[in-house]
């Protein structure tokens, strides 16, 4: 059925697809996945992989995740989703280790002042 108030990524995809009047196969081709992938996402039987999020966000035209984005951790999570980055890839970009990124994302630690400016200069970029 049509999800009037989508909660999951799959429900957001289904709503957008139904609004556009296109099939799961069309979406699958646009996202570079199988029709079964789209079907499972829409039925909440499976979730997209992190690297697939940028294409999904582009297809939807908005950020579908419902989490806070005011703290450093929330901003890191959003940046990772928008760019499809793992902790390891983001850590390399920020020149730190993956454990540090994980601690920042969970708001367990914060970078030193100079490092915080650098991190924020990277993660405050808008969606690609």
Secondary structure, DSSP 8 states (H G I E B T S, - for coil): ---TT--SHHHHHHHHHHHHT--HHHHHHHHTS-HHHHHHHHTTSS---GGGHHHHHHHHTS----S--SSHHHHHHHHHHHHT--HHHHHHHHTS-HHHHHHHHTTS----HHHHHHHHHHHTS---
